[in-house]
Amino acid sequence: MRGSYDGGYVLMVGPEMIPNTLDAVIEKGVIISAMKNKHVVVIPYPAQGHVIPLMEAARCFTSNGLKVTFVNTEFTHKQVMSAWSDQQDGENGLMQMVCITDELEPGDNREDFGKLTETMSILGPNKLEELTEDINKVNDEKITCIIADYCMGWVIRVAQKMGIRQATFCPSSAAVLALTMNVQKLMDDEVIDCNGLPLKDQMVQLSTTMPSMDPANFAWACTGNPVTNQIIFDIMTRDGKEAAEASDYIICNSNMELEPGAFSLFPNMLPIGPLLSTTRSAKQAGHFWKADTTCQNWLDQQPACSVIYVAFGSVTIFDQNQCEELALGLELTNKPFLWVVRPGSTKYVYPSGYMDRVSSHGKIVSWAPQQEVLNHPSVACFMSHCGWNSIMEGVSNGVPFLCWPYFADQFFNTTYIRDIWKTGLGLNKDETGIVTRVEIKSKVEQLLSNKIVKENALDLQEKVMDSLQAGNSSYNNLAVEVIPTF
């Protein structure tokens, strides 16, 4: 079934296409009967790392009987729909995909998050209100709750104006949201100034149960661009704090085993992660690019625990020098590697003869089905930018990390991996700011020979995945605490 709202496209996905993420605490038929008149609107921030986890949350909602309207920007909607290879229509579907305009021009740079955020916060409320009214006119199930990314505080204001319940979704670590909620205290304690810039060269703790943080590596302070720093600071302190304080619930794609300190500090944050399609034997939805499906066959041909998986997410950009060091470093390891070079991430020219030299043991793709890759027995480690989605996917598969953070929360995420969970190593830059081929080779060798790190990763995997079982933390937070109240 296809229709349109405000120039957007609608995809209906039947519940039979979406297997249960969690076993029902009570009889499934009873849950679906209770959820029959529940209809939630779900709105992510229009960035890859935000769309994927909220899409997974939405599919969890539908598998438990809720009707979901998933709202992307028009630009993002087209990307998601074109890359979603297993999309199917269903007459009795519980999820519809719709879109609203982001108000940018076709040629505008949608990775200019400052302009995108400001434009949407000014013009988006009227669009969303109109969309909500239109949906209610043509649906027997009126909208009962709006669930918004914590970067979309203006959505919460629309929900309040229309008298609809609201919930905030945090796609990053709970620690990042906890940091956002403590900005005023950090300013009062003269740790940062009113623009979020560090005033002290010392580590700080939000509480004695949380790891220390370096103010220079706060999520808004480490992009390398002062203008971008300010934009991220404004978004987090304005929208994030407002959304969290106004919402009936804060749900987080994290896990109590990973961040006990952050969840103890803010008990109203409910971890429901890891949100993974692979736990349902399903394919992940929400990608902006089509995944290269030849990855699986290639991995099948590699020895167990031998492959270095290299992927830096949807935003990281390397220059020619850094790309060359990475390419040659992977070659020097003499190990099989699967390297994701995202469309538009670089105009890199490989060294002369490189592709021929690594053809027997290296594979380079433009985008990968990452959850399936990390779940493959041939993968030995994950060289990553340490975005939170990647961390959740790596941890859930017991894969050790080589940490190469790029910006924002990725630096603090690295602290979790390297210092708290002890499931990986960091890659260090030289005096010119480059991670050299020698450093790459050295750290790969150290990681793959470190049995303790691997044991830590497997132990953490077991604890995290156990939380999804009936009666345990993530399971209960989603199926018992949150879903019935929508």
N, C-alpha and C positions, 0 to 999 in steps of 0.2 A: 504494500500500500504506500503510495506517495502523495504528499500534499505540500503545502507551503505555508510558512508564517513569515511575514515581513521579508519576503524575497528569499527565504531559506528553503532548504530541502528537508524532508522528513523521511527517516528510515524506521520502519517498524521491525523489531526483532522479537520473534516468538520466544516464550519462556522455555519451550522445548529445546531451543538452540543454546540455552545458557545453563549448563549444569550447576548444581548446588556448589557453592564455595564451602559452606559449612553444613554439617548434618543438623537437622532441626532438633531443638531442645524438646519440642513437642511434635505431635503428628503434623507432617507438612500440610495436609489438607486444612488443619485447624489454623495454621499460620496464614495460609493464603486466604482463607475465609475472613480472618480478622483484618488482613491487609487490603481487602477488596476495594475499599473506598479511599485508600491512601494514595496520594499522587504527589510526588516530590519533583521539584525543579533543581537541577544540578548544574552549577556554572563554574568552570575552571578558569584560571588566568590563562590567556592565550599563549602559552609556552609549552614546549614538549614535555618538560619535566613536571608540569602541573596537570596536563591533560591526561596522561597515561594513568596515574594512580587514582584520579577521580573517576575516570572511566571504569577502572576495575571496581571501585567502590559502588558505582552505579549498577554494575552487573551483579554485584553481591545483593544489592537491594532488590533487583528484579527476581533473582533466584529465590528470594524469600517473600515474593508476592507483591511487592510494591510496584506501582506504575511510575516510570521515570521519564521526564522530559530533560534531555541533555542539551544544554545550550552552549554552542561555540560561537566565536566570531565567524563571519562568513568566510574569511580567508582561511582560517584554521579548519572550519568545517569541510571545505573542499579538499584540503590536504588529507584530513583524516579519512574521509570517505573514499578517496582515490587509492589510499594505501591499505585500506581494510579489505583484505583479500577474501575473507570468509563471511562477509556480511550477507545476511539473508533476510528476506521479508517474511513477516508472519501476520496473518489476519488477526490473531488474538494476541498480538505482541504487547509486551509490557514496557518497552523502551522506544522512545521516538527521538530522533536526532534532528535538532532545529538550529537555526542560526540567526544572529542579529549582526548588523554591520558594525565594524570597529571605527567607522567614520574617517579612516585614513584613505588617501588616494591610492589607486592601483600600483603606482610606482614607488610609494613610500616604503621606507625601510622598517619592517615590522620587528626587527631586532633592536630598534631604538626604543627600549622599554620605557624611557621617560616620556616620550611623545605619545606612545601607545597608551600608557597608563593614564596620563592627564586627559587625553582626548576621550577615552572611554568613561572616565569618572565624571566628566562634564555632560556628555551627550548620551551615555549609556542608560541612566536611570529612566528617562522617558521611553526609550526603546524597550527596555525590559518590562516596564509597567504595561505598555501596550501589548506586548507579547503575552504577558500573564493574563490580561483580560481576554485576549483572543482565545487562548487555550481554554480558559474556564467556560467560554461561550460554547465550545464545540465538544467538550468532554463531560461525561456524566460524573467522573471523579474530579472534583475541584482540587486545586492545588492546596495541599495541607502544610507543606514545608518547603522552604528554599534553602538549599545547601550551597554555600559559596566558598571558594578558595579564600584563604585569609588575606590574600593580596587584593581582594575585591570588596573592600569595606562599603562601597556605594551600593552594592547589591543588598547588603543587610539593611541599609536605610530604606530601600524600596520595599523590602519585606515588612519592615516595621510600619511604614506608611499604609500598606495594604492590609495590615492586620494578619499577616501570615507568619507562622512560626519560622524561626531561622536557626540554622546550624552552621558552624564554621568548620571547614576541612583544612587540615594542615598537611601538605604534601612533603614537607621537609621534616627534619628532626624536631622532637618536642623541645630540645634545648634552644633551637632558634626562636621558636615562639615564646619560650620562657624569657629569652633575652629581650625580645620585643616588649614584653610586658614589664620589664625592669628598666627601661630606658630612663625614666624619670629618676629612679633611684641612682642609676649610674651617673647622671648629671649632677644630682645632689651631692654625691660622694666625690665629685670632680674627677671621675674616671674618664669621662668624655665631655666634650663641649656641646652646645646646643645644635651643632651640625653633625654630631656623632663622631667627631675626630678625637682620637685618644689624647689625653692630657698627661697620662702617667705611663712610664715604661715599666710596667709590672703586671704580673698575672693577677687575675681576679676570679673569684668564685661567686656565683649567684647564691649558692648555699653550700653547706659543708658536705652535702650528699652528691654534689655535681662536680665534674672535672673542672680544673682551672681553665680559664680562657685568656688568650692574649688579645687585648683591646685593638692591637694592630691588625688582628685577623677576625674581628667582628664581621658578620655577614655583609655589612654595608661599607666596610672600610678597606677592602683589599682587592678592588677591581683594577687598580693601576690608573684610573681616570677619576679625578676629583668630581667632575660633573656627574658621572655615573654613580659614584659613591653617594653623592647627595640625593640622587633620584631614588636609589634603593633605600637609603635611610628614611626618606620621606614616606615611601610606600609602606615600609615595615612599621614605622612608628605611628603613622596616621591610620592606614587601612587595617593593618594587622591587629593593632591594639583595639581599635574601634570594633572590628568584627568579633574579636574574641570576647570582649566585655559585653557586647549586646546579645550574643547568641545564647540559645537555650542549651546547646551542646557544642563542645569542641571535640571533633574526632580527628585522629592523627594516624597517618600511615607509618606507624612505628610500633614498638613492642616493649612491653614492660621489662623484659630481660635485657634489652639493649640500653634503656635509659631510665633506670629506676629512680635516679635522683631528680630528673626533670619532672617525672610524673608524681613524685612525692611532693615536690614544690608546688605543683598545680594539679591537685587531684581531680579538678573538673575537666581536665584533658583526658580523653579516653583513647588508648591505643587500640586499633583494630587491625594492625598489620601483622605480617606482611601481606599486602594485597597483590596476589600473584595469580595469573591465569593458569600457570602450570599445575597448581594444586587442584585444578578442576579438569586437567587434561584438555584445556582449551587454548586457543591462540590469543595472544595479547592484542588488544585493540587500542586505538588512540595514537598510533605512529603517524608522523608527518611524511615519512618516506616508505616506499615499499622495501621490505626486507629481501635480501638475496637468499633464496631458499636452497641454494646449493651448499650452504654452510654445513648442513646436517650430514650430507653424503661425504663431504670432505673430512669432517670430524670423525666419521665412522672409520676412515682409513688410517687414523693416527693412533699411536700407542696410548694406553691408559695413562692419565696424569702426565702428559707430555707437552700440551699446547699452551703457549702464552696467548691469552686473549687480550687484545688491545683495542680499547674504545674510549672515547673522550666526550661522549654525549652530544648534545644538539647545539652547543654554543661555542665550545673551545675552538680557537683558531691559532695555528702555528705558522711561523714564517718559514721561508726556505731553509735557513740554517738549522732551525730546530727540527724540521721534518727530516732533513738529511741525517742528523745525528740519531734520530729515532730509527730511521730505516737501517742505517749501518749498525746501530746497536742491536737491533733484532737479528741482523745477519750474524753478528759476532757471537751471539748466544749459541748458534748452531742447533737451535731448538725449533720445532714446528711452531708457527705463529699464525694467528688469524687477526688481521688488522682492519679495523673499520675506518675508512677515510670518507667522512660525511660529505655529501654534495655541497659545494660552496665553502667547505672548511679551509681549503688551501688551493693555491695554483702551483703546487709543488711539482718539480721535475725530478724524477728519480735519477740516481747516479747512473752513469753509463754502464750498461750490462747488468744492472741490478736485478731486473725482473727475471732474466735468464738464470742468474746465480741462485735465486731463492725459489725458483719455480717448483722444485722438488719437495719443499717443505714449508713454503709460505703461501698464504692466500690473503688477498686484499679485496675487500668488498666495500660498497658504498653505504650499506646499512645492513644490520644483522638482526635476526630474531633473538634478542639478547637472553631472554629467560631460557629459551631452548638451548642456546649455546652454553650458558653457565650450568645447565643441568646435565650436560653431556660428560660422560666419564673420562673423555680424553683431555679435558681442560685441567691444566695444572694450576694456573694463577690468572689473575685479572689485573692488567695494567689499566688504571682508571683515573678519571678526573675526580672521582669520589662525590658525584652528585648523589642525593639521597636515594633516588630510585635504584641506581646502580648498586649502592651499598646494600639496600634491602634484598635485591636479587642475588648479589654475591653471597651475602651472609646466609640466605635461605638455602643455598646450595653448598655451603661449606667450602667456599673457594677463598684461598688467601689472596691478599691485595698487594699490588705495587702502587703506591699513592702518588698521584701527580695532579694536585688541585690546580684549578684555573682561576676561579673567582668566587665571591660571595661565601655561602656557607660551606663550600667544599674544603676550606682550610680547617675549620673546626671539625668537620666530618672525619678528616684525616687523623685528628687527635684521637677520636674514638677508636679508629682502627689500629693505629700505631701504639698508643699509650694506654688505653683503657681495656679494650678487648684483646689486644696483642694478637691480632689476626693478619698482620701485614707489615710492610716496611715502607718508608718514604724514599722518594727519589730526590736527590739534592741537586741544586743548580750550582754551576761554577760562578766565578767572579763576574762573568759577562751575562749571567742570567740564563744560561743554556744548561739543559740536562744532557750531558755528553754521552757518546756511544760507550765509553769506558764505564761510566756510572751505570748505565742501563745493563750492560753485561754483568757487572759486578753484583748489582742488586738482584738480578734474576737468579744468579748462581747462589747467592746467600739465601734467598727465599726458598728456592726449591730444595735446598739441603737442610732447611730448618724444620725438623720434625715437630718441635713444640708449637710453632705457628700453625702448622697444619692440624695438629691435635686441638688447638684452641678453636680453630675455625669449625671443625667438625662438632666440637662440644657446643659451641654457640648455635650452630645450625639446629642441633637436636632440641635445644631449649626453645628457640624461636618457633620452630615448626610445631612443637608440642603445644604452644599457646593457642593454636588454631583448633585444637581438639575440644569436643563438647565438654563444658564445665570449666574450661581454662580461660585465661584472661582475655585474649583478643576475641575468642569465640563469644564469651558472655557479653563483652562490651558491645559487640555488633548485634548479635541475634537476640539478646535479652534486654540490654539497657537502651539501645538506640533505636533500632528498627521499629519496635512496637509503639514508640512514642511519636513517630512521624505522622 
